[in-house]
Amino acid sequence: MFPNHDDYVSVYFDVHFEDYNYEEDLESEDEERRQAASAAPMDVDAELRAAASIGRLLGVRVLNEGHNSYGDLVCKFAIQFRDLPLVLNELERRMQSGAEIDTDEPYHVVRGFVLYPDEALTNGRRIEFDDWGEFLATP
């Protein structure tokens, strides 16, 4: 049984702090890059603002579930199944280097989008972002 258009599905993603870019900029010979890195906020508020930027982009309310073992902030939002193709198109359009979306917050990106539809549909499996299109094409 395929989800009804009015059913809600959950989408999870991670907010990741790019410490390697931050450290590179701190050690840069370019004074502007060093100053920008020194002024960049690196706290939970910055992570929450980065997550909120995805909420604004997609018109959804983003919730967070705390940090994973890698230090990334785990976030989620719910959307109606009928809106999933629009979300997929917008995320694909915004992805840079294939897997991440830049946020309004310096050194913070969002990545790792995973779809959790009705568990009865997928036997509890998660659907990785690269497989969303195939999932939507399944009759």
C-alpha positions, 0 to 999 in steps of 0.5 A: 500500500502506497501512502495517501497524498494526505499522509505525513512522512518524516524527513531527518537531516544533520546540521554539520559544522565544517571544522576543517574549513574553519581551521583552514580559514583561521590559519590562512595568510589572508587577513579577511579569512582569518577575521571572518573565521574568528568572528563566526559563531560556533555554538548551539544557537548557530546550529539552530539558525542553520536548521531554521534556514532549511525550514524557511527554504522549505516552508516547514517547522524544523525540530531537533533531536540533539547531537549524534555521536559525530557532533552533528545536530540531528533535525527533522520535519514532517511533510505531507506525502503529496509535497515530497516531490516538491521538497525533493526538487528543491533540495536537489536544486540547492545541493552543492557538491552532491550532498550538502546544502549551504546555510546562512550560518558560516561553516554550517551545512545540512546533509544526510537527508533521510525519509521515513515513510509509514513503517508498514511500507518499508518494513522499518527501513529508511530511504536515503536521499538518493533513493527518494525518486525511485520510491516516488516512482514506485506504484 
